[in-house]
Amino acid sequence: MEGGDVMKCECCGAISLEPVELTQRETEVLVYRCKGFTINEIAVMLKVKPYTVNDHTKAIYTKMGASNLAEMAVAAVRMGFAV
């Protein structure tokens, strides 16, 4: 998805609804994480090391302004990612 800057509300910390730009691999990781797969399970499915999946997850958190998996999942739904 194409998008703008990630922003959080100053008063409540709510994640902006502005879409963000994720790589294809980050999008795959996002969907799997939102479906409840662990980092190790995703690594096996994508044939990469768990460290790589963890790095993608951190990048997604940063781009979405999320600080945990629950915030990432909420932001993904609000931004229109098919999860």
Secondary structure, DSSP 8 states (H G I E B T S, - for coil): -------B-TTT--B--------HHHHHHHHHHHTT--HHHHHHHHTS-HHHHHHHHHHHHHHHT-SSHHHHHHHHHHTT---
